[in-house]
Amino acid sequence: MRALPWNAYLVYSENPHDWELPGTWILAARDTWTVPRHVDDGRLLDQFLHPGNWCLYLAAHALAPELLPNLFDAPAAEAVASVASHGIPVLLDAWHDNDEWRVVVEPSAVPGLAAA
């Protein structure tokens, strides 16, 4: 997902600077970090994101967290409509203990995002 050409944003209450993660982590919105292109996926997933309760998405720009659907609560049609309306081609939501992930892939958002 992070290899795709759009910015990756992580919505998470933890601060990556506290974990001394490499790369330039920029606070883009409330609790939303721009994920550096070159960061160790193993360390990111196995340590920093291990507790769960985070969301990762691709977009042209960061959104306020309240604009993102909770994929564990929102009906599927509502979640798809929300990501499409915000130009998000991929949204991944991790459960509170990280034992389940839910993903929305919305190809209709790709042309609009590519033009942005």
PERA-V663740 format. One record per helix or strand of 3 or more residues. SS is the DSSP state (helix for helix, strand for strand). FROM is the first residue (numbers start at 1). TO is the last residue. Records with the same first field share a line. If there is no record, write none. Layout:
SS: FROM-TO / FROM-TO
This chain:
strand: 7-11 / 26-29 / 32-34 / 55-59 / 90-94 / 101-105
helix: 16-19 / 41-48 / 65-67 / 76-85 / 108-115
